[in-house]
């Protein structure tokens, strides 16, 4: 018999095949690439026509395949929020969905008004504007305070960079307000061990960054007579470690995977970390501060991505004889390029850093801050700005103190009477002042001051 040869036809369609008797026929075969050129895969005998049942089955399988593709695309667009990754969905972060998913509660106007009444001072703009928007049992903390009982604050920072950006300052600015308003003690955890586990850092570098970050935290204005700052590498042990062991024994590996999404490729250091962040919620972890006050309540101000740690903590607490910590949780501070991008230490233009000069702030805002304004002045005057996506407006929402001025800017900008450049100029002035003020305060923080905040010591005036 003669060998088949290719006459014509692309590889994805039937080709012409010449049989030994030189009669041509179309066959369902494909070109095959070989080291010395193209060849033809021998023809497959024709199959009988498919029955209606077979055609229906094939159609159903094709539909299932298309549905799987659609679901995969939807999953790729879904938001991801956990302690180590935050990525927005197609329309930005859906905070209502997060509240439902995590099972926390919305922080309503009644709670904000109650804070003002109990503290005798205006609520922080982060509260007034819904930037701290969710909570777990914050009302219980206010009940205790109204009865004259005490609580303490706990917040923290993972020191993975030399300096902080403005988003890092948000929880510390708010915690300072809470400390002053309620006159309560505060513990600040610097998780240098976490960053050793998750980042490509040595232990020595993690410890150094923790100390540098402590200077920025102290520059926020915390009261040394009410504040204890500690690093995990420096403090963990004794009663703190005992509580870690208690928590660890209550959480199965399967449950930890369900909460945190650990994979078989993760090293066991990551799996052992959650109890470290959990136990500052328990006063017995700090015997030098709260000896004999094992039922003292704890309030944790944090961004909502930290909620998984404390869902675990709240589940375990009653089982080991402690009170559940309460939380008050914030929205995310967006990158300059918008909510669908992420502030990254590897991209200096994604954020405003507390080390930036006035010139750098001006350049970053003018060049990179995503605008909700229109493409032309004429169109902007007609349609106005989309405030939902405008980053300068979002930043002013965090940092412009004057409510009346903020509402005026929003109204004029939305209706097209104010242009993007004018809004950006106001933001540049606001951010430049905040960063310059922080830099002046940071310059006054000495190594001795860091040692004082980190000293393991009683705080005799912490509730006065």
Secondary structure, DSSP 8 states (H G I E B T S, - for coil): -----B-S--TTS-EEEE-TT--EEEES--EEEETTEEEE-----------HHHHHHHHHHHHHHHHHHHHHHHHHHS-EEETTEEE-BTTB--HHHHHHHHT-EE--HHHHHHHHHHHTS---HHHHTTSEEEEESHHHHHHHHHTT--EEEEEEE---SSS-BHHHHHHHHHHHHHHHHHT--EEEEE-HHHHHHHSS--HHHHHHHHHHHHHHHHTT---TTTEEEEEHHHH-SHHHHHHHHHHHHHS-HHHHHHHH---TTS-HHHHHHHHHHHGGGSGGG-HHHHTT-TT-EEEEEEEGGGHHHHHHHHHHHGGGT----EEEEE----BTTBTTS--BTTBGGGS-BTT--HHHHHHHHHHHS---S-SSHHHHHHH---TTT-HHHHHHHHH---HHHHHHHHHHHHTTSS-HHHHHHHHHHHHHHHHHHHHHHHHT--HHHHHHHHS----TTTT-
